[in-house]
Amino acid sequence: TTHRAQFGQSISISHPVGKRFAISGEIWHFTQPFLRSNALGNLWAVSYTARKNLVLDGGFNHGLTSTSTQWEALVGFTYLLPHKLLH
């Protein structure tokens, strides 16, 4: 069995737009040791804070190399459990 480490780097920025929205951008890079190649791409997203403990987001990712996924759409949410529930 051959084991090879995969390394990744990214630089990200996020900026609020109004009270409930934010826009984010990221450039990422991953090594692909078994292909002896690299994957490079960028990701852009918008998030909406629906409540103090609920954030909805969506965006797209675009790969810039032939070995990365060319286009990908993303949607998701983050929910913070209330403090009372944990104790």
Secondary structure, 3 states (H helix, E strand, C coil): CCCCCCCEEEEEEEEEECCCEEEEEEEEEEEECCCCEEEEEEEEEEEEEEECCEEEEEEEEEECCCCCCCEEEEEEEEECCCHHHHC
